Amino acid sequence: MKIRAWHTAMAAAAVLFTLLGDTSPAAQSYDAPRQAADAATAGRSAWHTSWAQSQQGLAEEPLRNQTVRTIARLSQGGSAVRIRVQNQFGQERLDIAHASVAVSRDGGPAVRTGTTRELTFSGSERVGVPVGGEVWSDPVRLPTEAQTDLAVSLHVPGTIRPGVHGAAWRDNYLTPADSGDHTTDADGTAFTVTTPSTYLVSAVDVRSPRIRGTIVAYGSSVVDGAGSTDCGPGCSPDGTDQRWTDVLARRIVRELPADRQLALANAGINGTPSAPDCPGTSDVYDGLDAAARLDRDVLALHGVTGVIFFYGTNDLQNRCTSEQILDSYRKVFSRLRAAGVKVYVVPSTPRPGYTDQVNRYRWDIGTWAGHQGDCGGACDGVIDFDQVIKDPVAPNSINARYDVGDGVHVNIAGHRAEAETISLRMLLSSGH
């Protein structure tokens, strides 16, 4: 066992050396000064977060000596990858006994032959993630491309309630309880349990000299992806990953020059507010407002140069005033810009429960954001989804062809329409 451990450590060291000397972030909680410097100095050879799903709580059922296989659709590819495992909401240490990455075959639990790479953490196969903490794996060479479905497999040897992102908007996979380690299985047959949530892993980084920055979409369900599996009555979606952020990521690859690319990460969480003190916000969302989770869900990612900020509909629904909402905007925007990150704001979109007063507040927010096209100097640009999705004869409602039926969220066609209106030139101005 000592010989095996020595070889594991030497292999990890060799990988680190060959990856231009770049070291993986150590097991730690978020270090704000480190990330501010990372955002300010991210260059063409830096690591960039290519996929993310923010943790929001604990799974309903514990894992019991099981393997989790998460499918992450990468917005950009590269020559190497590394992953983040979080225990943000855990009540005890999270032990990972074995981990791997591979290229998924057709987006399912089976992986392509020859693509499996076992992961280490500071040179060790095993790692313990402290309560409230996170770890990044060591880098591992694995060629990937934009839109690669990366299979991230983690074996949890004990019994623990893991951290989750509630809605993956695609299937992920588990082996049955007490089934042990299947992290390097290629055929996927052991993964008999399907889940709509994302367990344990919350970010994937890639390394590529073509990437000039990472854009993070930050907000509530309208960012998370609600409606992105709905293509209308009697219709079956054409594949997965149809959120406006997914469509935008594909536009970036298709329309920007090959040597001036951007990665895109989604940091949306369903139901969350921007302001922490709206009277009607449920206690379920305590600690999940925009400012409270900014460090771990945005600034702890790598190569971040821009944020698309889409918050406010829940705040208005939960009886916050426009001044409360704008105060939360200013505080978050100030922190992002101090870290060298540009901010592009999406003003609040319609909702059927809004009263006349609430719509006046919504008008206040839109007017503030639109002032001189940059929130009067408080942000770096405005993305007007409201103009894209509103009903032209009933502007406080969503256009019927985009409405999933709740008056709040848009369907696949609406997600596509939103993504098509975003200026890539504006986003690229954030890059290095």
N, C-alpha and C positions, 0 to 999 in steps of 0.2 A: 504493500500500500504506500510506503514511503517513496519507493521508486516511481510509482504512478503519479503521486502528488508532485514530485520533482519535475517529471516530464510535462505535467499539466501547466505548472508554473512557467517552465521554459518556453512552452508553446505560446502561452499568453504573452510573455515578454517579447517573443519574436514578432507576433502580430502587431503589438504596440509599436515596435521599432519600425517595422515595414510600413506602417500607416503614418509615415512622416513624423514620427515622434509624438503624435497627439495622444494624450492620456485621457482615459475615460473618467468622467466625474465620479468621485468617491461616493460611497454610501453616506448619505447626509440628508438633513432637512435643507430647505432652500436657503441659499446664500445670496442675498440681494446685491451686494457690491460685486460679487463675481459675475453675476448674470448681466448687470448693467455694463460692465466692461466687455463682456462677450458680445452683447448687442451692438455696442459702439465700435468694436474692432472686427466684427465678423467679415471675413474676406472670402475670396473665391475658393480658398482651400479649406474653409471652415466646415464643421459639421452643421447640418441643418435638419430640423425636425420635419419629417415628411408625412407623418400621420400622427394624430392624437385623438384620444377620447377621455375627457376629464372624469375622474372618479367623483361620485356624488353621495355615496353611502355604502352600506354593507348588503351583501346578498341575503335573501330570505333564508336560504338553507346553507349549512356549512359544507365545505369540501372535506372529504374523508379519504385520504390517501388516493387522490385522483390526479389525472393530468388534464390540464386545460389547453385547448388549442384555439387561439384567437386569430381571425383572418383580418389583416390590416391592408387596405388598399392604399399603396404608396402614391402620393402626389408626384413625387420625383424619385428616380432611381440613382444608383451610384455604384461605387466599387466595394463599399463596405457598409455594414449596418451595426447598430447597437440599440438596445431597448431600455425603457424605464419601467421598473416595477414599483408600485406604490402600496403603502399600508397606511394611508392618510387617516382612514376612519376606523382602523383596527383597534381592538381592545387587548391584543396580545401580539407578541412577535410573530411575524410571518416567516416561515421557513420554506425556502425553495431548495429542493434536493437536486434538481437537474433541469436544464433549460436548453432549448434549441430554436433555431430559425430555419425555415426552408421556403421554397417557392411553392405555393399551393397549386394544385392541379384543378383548373376550372373553378377556383374559388371555394372548393369544398375541403373536407378534412384530409384527403389524400394529397401527397406532395410529389413533386417531380423528382425522379430518380437522380441521385448525385448532387442535389442541392442542399441537403441537410448539413447544418453547421451547429455543433455543440457550443454553447455559450459558457463563459466563465465570468466571475465577478471578482475583480482584483486578483485574478489568477486562480480562483477557487471554483470548483464545480458547484459547491453549495454556498448559500448566502442566507443570512437572517436579516429581515427588514424590520427595524424597530417600529414601535407604535408611533404613528404620526410621521414616519420617515419614508424615504425612497432610496432606491439604488439604481444605478445605470450599469448595464453590462459592459464588459470589455468589448472593444471593436472586434468584428470578425469579417474576413473577406467573403463577400457574396455579391456577385454582379446582379443588379436589379435594374429595372426600367420604370419609367412612369407608368402607373396603372398596374404594376405588379401586385398580385395578392400574396402578401407575406404571411406565412403560417408561423405564429409564435407559440411555442409549446412550453408549458411550465408544470413540473411535477411538485405537488404539495403533499409531503409524506404524512403529515399529521391531520388533525381535525381543527379547522378554523373557519370562521365566517370571513370570506374575502371581501375586499373592496370591489365595487362594480361601477360601471357606467350603465344606467338603466336601459337605454335603447340604442342598440348598435345599428339598427336599420338594415341588418343582414344577419344571417345565422353564424353563430360561433359554436364550439363543440367541447364536450366533456366526455371523459370515460366514466363508467359507473363507479360508485363508491367502492373503496378497497380494491381497486383494480391495479394500483401501483403505477410504475413509471412506463409511459408510452411516448416519451418526448421524441424519440428518434424513429418511431414507426412511420413507414412511408405509405402504406396502403390505406390508412385511416379507418380501418374496420373496427378498431377498439373504441372509436369515438361515437358511441351510440346515442349520446344525449345531446340534443340540440337546444341552444339557449339564445334568446334575442338580446342578451346583455353581453357586455364586455368585462371579463374578469381580469384583475391583477395588473395587466400591462396597460399603460396609459400614454405611451409615446414611443415612436420609432424614429431614430435619426439615420440619415444616409450621408455619405461623403461623396461630393462631386464638385469639380472645379467649374462646372457650368452654372451652378446655382448662386444667385446674387443675394438671396435673402429668403426668409420664411415669413409668409403672411398668415396671421392667426385670426380666424373668425371667432368672435367672442360675443356670447349672448345667451338667450334662453331657447325655448323650443323652436323658434323661427330660425335659429342657427343650427341647433342640434339635428334637425332634419324631419320634424313632424310633417306629414303629408307626402314625403318623398317616395313612398311605396304605393301611392294612390294615383292611378292614371284614369280614373273614371269608372262609371258603372259597367260591369261586364268586361272589364279590361284587365289583363295581367301585365304587370310591369316587365319591361324588357331589361332584365338583369337587375343588379343591385347598384348601390352607390349613385343615386339619382338626386342627392341634395344639391342645392345651388352651389355649395362649396365644391362638390365633386365636379359639377359641370364647369365651374370656373377653373378648377385645376386642369381639366382637359383643354379648355380654351388657352390657358397659359402655354401648355406644351405645344399646341398646334399653331398659335399665332405669334408668340414671342421668338426672337432669334435664338438659335441653339445654344449660343454662348452667353445668353442673358435670360436665364430661366429663374423662376421663383418656385419655392415649395409652398404648400398650403396645408395648414393644420386646423382642425375643427375643435374648438373649445367651448361648444355650446352645451348647456345643461337645461333640460326641460323644467319649466316652472320658476326659474330663478329670476330675481329682480336685480336692477341696478342699485337702487337705494336700499339701505339696510333697515329703514324705519317706517315702511308703509303700513298703515294700521291693519290692512286686511291680509297681509302676507302670512302664510302658515308657518308655524314653528319648524316644520319639516325643512324649511329653507334657511334656517339660522346658520350663519357662517358661509353661505353660498352666494351672497350678493357680490356684485362686480368687484368691489374693492377688496373684500375679504379673501377671495380666491385668486386674485390677480397674480400674486407671486408664483404660486405653484402651477397654475393652469396656463399662464402666458409667459411670464418672465423666466421661469425655470426651463422653458424650451430653448432650443439652440438656433442661433443665427436669425433671431426674430428682428425684422426690420420694419414691419407694419402690422397694424391691427385693424380689422373691420369690426367696428363696435355697433352691435344691433341689440339694444336693450330699450325697455320702456313700456311695452304693451302690458306686461304683468304689473308694473308699478302703477300705471294708470288704473288698471282694473282693481288694484288693491288700495285705491284711494290715496295715493301720493299726489301732491300738488306738482305743478311743473317746476316750481322753485326747488323742491326737494330732489326731484329727478335731475335737474340741471346741476345742482350742487354735487350730486354723486358723479355725474359726467365729468365735471371740472376736476374733481379730485383724482379720478382714474386717469384722465387724459394727461394731467400734470405729471403723474408718476411715470406713465409710459414715455412721454416726451423727454423727461429727465434721463431715462435709460437709453435714449437715442432711437426710440421707436416712433414712427409716424402713425397718426390716428385718422381713420376714415370712418365717419359716423353715418349710420343709417337711421334717420328719424323714425319715430313710431308710426306704425301702419294701422289701418282701421280695425275695429272690433265692435261687434253688434251690441254689447252691453254698455258702451260708453254713453253717458248722459251729455247734454249740451255743455255742461261745465267741463267735463272730461275732455270733450273735443276742443274746447278752448285751450285747455292745458296742452293737448297734442299740437295745436296750432302754435302755441308758445315755443314748444321744443323744436318744431320744424323751422320756425322763423329764426330762432337763435342759431340753429345749425347752419342755415342758409345764409346768414349774414356774411357778406363778402366771400361766400363760398368756402369759408374755413372756420365757422363758428366764431367769427370775429377775432381770429387769431388763436383760438383755443384748440383747434384741431387742424388737420392738414388737407381735408377734403370731405365732400358729402356724396353719398350714394343714395339716390332717391328711389327706393323700392316702392314707396307710396304711389308715386306717379305711374309706376309700371303696373301695379296690381289693383289699383282702385277702380271701382265701377265708374265710368265716365258720367253717368246720369245720377248716381247716388254715391258721391265721393267719400262718404263715411262707411262704405261697404266694399268688400272685395269683389272684383269682377267675377261674375258667376262661372265663367269658363276656367277660372283658376281656383275657385273655392272648393275645399274638400267637403263642405257642408256645415262647418262650425262657425264660419264667418271670421275665423282667426288665422287659419293655416292654409297655405296654398298647396295644390297638387303638383304632380311632376311637371306639368306644363308651366305652372307658376314658378316653380324652382328654376326651370330653364330660362324663362323670361327674365327673372331677377338676375341670373348669372350673366346673361347676354348684355345687360345694361351697364355692367361695371367696366370702367376704363382701365385697361391693362397698362396704358402709358402712366396713369396716375400711380398704380401699384408699383410699377417698375421704378418710379422715382424714389421709392424708399430703399432700393437695393444698393449694394456696394459694387 
